[in-house]
Amino acid sequence: MKKALVVGINFYEHLNKLHGCVNDAYKVNQVLERHMNGELNFDVRHVTAVDAESAISRKQLKEDVKKLFEDDSQIALFYFAGHGYIEDSAGYLLTSECADGDDGLPLQDILDMANASKAKNKIIILDSCHSGVAGNQKSLGDKAILTEGMTILTASTKDQYAEESDGSGVFTSLLVDALNGGAANLLGDITPGSIYAHIDQSLSLWEQRPVFKTNVKAFTSLRKVSPPIQLSELRQLTEFFATANTEFSLDPSFEPQPPAPNHGIKPNPENTRKFSVLQKLNRLNLVRPVGEEHMYFAAMNSKSCKLTVLGEHYWNLVVNKRI
């Protein structure tokens, strides 16, 4: 079972109202609910505040967070978009009735509930100002205390604001892009680590900087998208290459439509099938031609192909039965 609490607050009684947080929460809710193939993914509780009637109180938010982390689910994920506040080393998430900042829900309360949770993976994602302070204890300065299975991903450091652009948070836009496939590996899996890498690479050092803190033995998959290659084809790496350093010999019989003259060699159906897979592996930077710029010329000139560094990595995964 995978649970998610997705919160977006635009309406504030005493503070500046926000405009993109509800929309951001809607996008996150939509992308988490199902995998790309339509299968159910997270069981999402989606809570938003757009006006006084739908206002979210500190008590309500705390109760919702408590319910999220109260059982032993496979993944318990909390996403928040709204105002954040920092005072000394303490951080707060601000709900609709807040006026002073320190009257919000302390991040430490959220961390305490998550740290005490029996959920196997606890993930906190915050698109709010100063959210990078999450997990830090005042007595430890910038050091964080996270129990095993805990991951925190925030839009900015403790000293930065979370920016908006075109009616959406910059951080959440990148988060949704990552979950839609931008951070997927060749198996179609998207993990907290790959999401952070996607966001980190997308923002310059002059912009808000995302913060990533984790204490896990292995990353869990948050969503699956269509992989760029079938697993059965990826596993053929070990069929083509006996070792990680093996070169696979090619000749014109691998090309289904060789131009004349073709040295009297006709296309071989089994070879053309293999060559089709090798070309897919080449496009994914797993295989490269030796002595030629393109796979086609490697075949026509009877050269060979070999694994790239990335290809060696996936070759090892197949050999060690990791995929």
C-alpha positions in Angstrom: 0.0 0.0 0.0 1.3 3.4 -0.9 -0.3 6.5 0.7 0.1 10.2 -0.2 -1.1 13.4 1.5 -1.0 16.2 -1.1 -1.7 19.7 0.3 -1.9 23.0 -1.5 -2.8 26.3 0.2 -3.5 29.5 -1.8 -5.8 31.1 0.8 -4.4 32.9 3.9 -6.5 35.1 6.1 -3.7 37.4 7.3 -0.8 36.7 4.9 -0.3 37.3 1.2 -2.5 35.0 -0.7 -0.7 32.6 -3.1 -1.7 31.7 -6.6 0.0 28.5 -7.8 0.0 26.2 -4.8 -3.4 24.7 -5.4 -2.6 24.1 -9.0 0.7 22.5 -8.1 -1.0 20.2 -5.6 -3.5 19.2 -8.3 -0.7 18.3 -10.7 1.2 16.3 -8.1 -2.0 14.5 -7.1 -2.7 13.6 -10.7 0.7 12.3 -11.5 1.0 10.2 -8.3 -2.4 8.5 -8.5 -1.6 6.3 -11.4 1.4 4.9 -13.3 1.8 5.9 -16.9 0.0 2.7 -18.1 -3.1 3.7 -16.0 -2.6 1.2 -13.1 -3.3 2.6 -9.7 -0.2 3.8 -7.8 -0.7 6.0 -4.7 -3.9 6.3 -2.6 -3.9 10.1 -2.4 -5.7 12.4 0.1 -5.8 15.7 -1.8 -6.5 18.8 0.3 -6.5 22.4 -1.0 -7.5 25.8 0.3 -8.7 28.3 -2.3 -11.0 30.5 -0.1 -12.3 31.0 3.5 -14.7 28.1 3.1 -12.0 25.6 2.2 -9.4 27.1 4.6 -7.0 24.5 6.1 -6.2 24.9 9.8 -3.0 24.0 11.6 -5.0 21.4 13.6 -6.4 19.8 10.4 -3.0 19.6 8.7 -1.5 18.0 11.8 -4.3 15.4 12.0 -3.9 14.6 8.3 -0.1 14.2 8.6 -0.6 12.0 11.7 -3.0 9.7 9.8 -0.6 9.5 6.9 2.2 8.2 9.0 0.2 6.1 11.5 0.4 2.7 9.8 3.0 0.4 8.2 2.4 1.3 4.5 5.1 0.6 1.9 5.4 4.3 1.2 3.9 7.3 3.0 4.5 10.5 1.0 3.7 14.0 2.2 3.7 16.9 -0.3 3.1 20.5 0.8 2.8 23.7 -1.3 2.2 27.0 0.6 3.9 29.5 2.8 6.9 28.5 4.9 8.5 30.4 7.8 11.9 30.1 9.6 12.8 31.4 13.0 16.4 30.8 14.2 16.8 27.1 13.2 13.1 26.2 13.5 10.9 26.0 10.5 7.1 26.0 10.1 4.5 25.2 7.4 1.9 27.9 7.5 -1.8 27.1 7.3 -4.7 29.4 6.4 -5.2 31.1 9.8 -1.5 31.8 10.5 -0.5 35.4 11.1 2.9 35.4 12.7 4.8 32.5 11.2 5.6 30.7 14.4 1.9 29.9 14.8 2.2 27.4 11.9 2.8 23.6 12.1 6.5 23.1 13.2 8.5 21.0 10.7 9.9 19.2 13.8 6.4 17.9 14.6 6.1 16.5 11.1 9.6 14.9 11.3 8.8 13.4 14.7 5.6 11.8 13.3 7.5 10.5 10.2 10.5 9.3 12.2 8.2 7.3 14.5 6.2 5.8 11.7 6.2 2.1 10.9 5.9 2.9 7.2 8.9 1.4 5.3 9.5 4.5 3.3 8.7 8.0 4.5 9.0 10.8 2.0 8.5 14.5 2.6 8.4 16.9 -0.3 8.1 20.6 0.5 7.6 23.5 -2.0 7.7 26.3 0.5 10.1 29.1 1.5 13.0 28.1 3.8 11.9 24.4 3.6 15.6 23.3 3.5 15.7 23.5 7.3 13.4 20.4 7.5 15.2 17.6 9.4 17.7 19.9 11.1 17.8 20.2 14.9 18.9 23.4 16.4 21.4 21.8 18.7 23.1 20.2 15.7 23.3 23.2 13.4 22.9 22.0 9.7 23.0 18.3 10.6 19.9 16.3 10.2 18.6 13.3 12.2 16.6 10.9 10.0 15.5 7.4 10.9 16.0 4.6 8.4 13.6 4.9 5.4 13.3 8.7 5.6 13.8 11.0 2.6 13.3 14.8 2.5 13.2 16.8 -0.7 12.7 20.5 -0.5 12.4 23.4 -3.0 15.1 25.6 -1.5 17.6 25.9 1.3 16.7 27.2 4.7 17.8 30.7 3.6 16.0 30.9 0.3 12.5 31.6 -1.0 10.6 29.1 -3.2 10.0 30.9 -6.5 6.9 30.7 -8.8 6.8 31.1 -12.6 3.8 31.1 -14.9 1.4 30.3 -12.0 3.3 27.3 -10.8 6.2 26.7 -8.4 9.5 26.3 -10.2 10.4 23.3 -8.0 7.0 21.5 -8.4 7.1 22.0 -12.2 10.4 20.2 -12.3 9.1 17.6 -9.8 6.1 16.8 -12.1 8.3 16.7 -15.2 10.5 14.1 -13.3 7.5 12.0 -12.3 6.2 12.1 -15.9 9.3 10.4 -17.1 12.1 12.9 -17.0 13.8 11.1 -14.2 13.1 7.5 -15.3 15.8 4.9 -15.7 15.9 2.4 -18.5 13.5 0.2 -16.6 10.9 3.0 -16.4 11.4 3.4 -12.6 11.4 6.9 -11.0 13.0 7.2 -7.5 13.5 10.0 -5.0 17.2 10.1 -6.0 16.6 10.4 -9.7 14.0 13.1 -9.1 16.5 15.1 -7.1 19.1 14.7 -9.8 16.7 15.9 -12.4 15.7 19.0 -10.4 19.3 19.7 -9.4 20.6 19.6 -13.0 17.7 21.9 -14.2 18.5 24.8 -11.8 21.6 26.9 -12.0 23.7 27.8 -9.0 22.2 31.3 -9.2 18.7 30.0 -8.7 17.0 28.4 -5.7 18.8 25.2 -4.8 16.8 22.0 -3.9 17.8 20.1 -0.8 17.9 16.4 -0.5 18.4 14.4 2.7 17.9 10.7 3.0 18.7 7.7 5.2 17.8 4.6 3.1 19.4 1.3 2.2 17.9 1.4 -1.3 15.7 3.8 -3.2 12.1 2.9 -3.8 10.2 3.5 -7.0 7.6 6.2 -6.8 6.2 5.7 -10.2 6.6 3.6 -13.4 6.5 5.0 -16.9 6.9 3.2 -20.2 10.6 2.2 -20.6 12.5 3.2 -23.7 13.4 -0.5 -24.4 11.8 -3.8 -23.5 13.4 -5.7 -20.6 13.7 -8.8 -22.7 15.8 -6.7 -25.2 17.9 -5.1 -22.5 18.7 -8.6 -21.1 20.1 -9.6 -24.5 23.2 -7.5 -23.6 24.8 -10.7 -22.2 23.8 -12.7 -25.3 25.6 -10.3 -27.6 28.6 -9.7 -25.3 30.1 -12.6 -23.4 32.1 -10.3 -21.3 31.9 -6.6 -20.6 34.9 -6.1 -22.9 33.8 -8.3 -25.8 33.3 -6.8 -29.2 30.4 -8.1 -31.3 31.4 -8.6 -35.0 29.1 -7.2 -37.7 28.9 -7.6 -41.5 26.6 -6.5 -44.3 24.2 -9.5 -43.6 23.1 -7.5 -40.4 21.7 -4.7 -42.5 18.2 -5.4 -43.8 18.5 -3.2 -46.9 22.2 -3.0 -47.9 22.9 -0.9 -51.0 24.4 -2.5 -54.1 27.1 -3.6 -54.5 27.0 -5.5 -51.1 29.9 -7.9 -51.6 27.4 -10.6 -52.5 26.2 -10.9 -48.9 22.5 -11.1 -48.5 20.6 -10.0 -45.4 20.3 -12.7 -42.8 16.9 -12.6 -41.0 18.4 -13.6 -37.6 21.2 -11.1 -38.0 18.8 -8.3 -38.9 16.7 -9.1 -35.9 19.9 -8.8 -33.7 20.9 -5.6 -35.5 17.5 -4.0 -34.7 18.1 -4.6 -31.0 21.7 -3.4 -31.2 20.6 -0.2 -32.8 18.1 0.4 -30.0 20.9 -0.2 -27.5 23.0 2.2 -29.5 20.4 5.0 -29.3 20.3 4.5 -25.5 24.1 4.9 -25.3 24.6 1.3 -24.2 26.4 0.2 -27.3 28.7 2.0 -29.7 30.3 1.1 -33.1 34.0 0.5 -33.2 36.0 2.4 -35.9 32.9 4.0 -37.4 30.6 6.8 -36.5 27.3 4.9 -37.1 26.2 1.4 -36.6 25.1 1.1 -40.3 28.7 1.7 -41.5 30.1 -0.7 -38.9 27.9 -3.4 -40.4 28.5 -2.5 -44.1 32.3 -2.3 -43.5 32.4 -5.5 -41.4 33.5 -3.7 -38.2 32.2 -4.4 -34.7 30.4 -2.8 -31.7 31.1 -2.8 -28.0 29.5 -1.7 -24.7 29.8 1.8 -23.5 30.5 2.5 -19.8 26.7 2.8 -19.3 26.3 -0.4 -21.2 28.8 -2.2 -19.0 26.7 -1.1 -16.0 23.5 -2.6 -17.3 25.5 -5.7 -18.5 26.6 -6.2 -14.9 23.0 -5.8 -13.7 21.9 -8.6 -16.0 24.8 -10.9 -15.1 24.1 -10.4 -11.4 20.4 -10.9 -11.9 19.6 -7.4 -10.6 17.2 -6.9 -13.6 
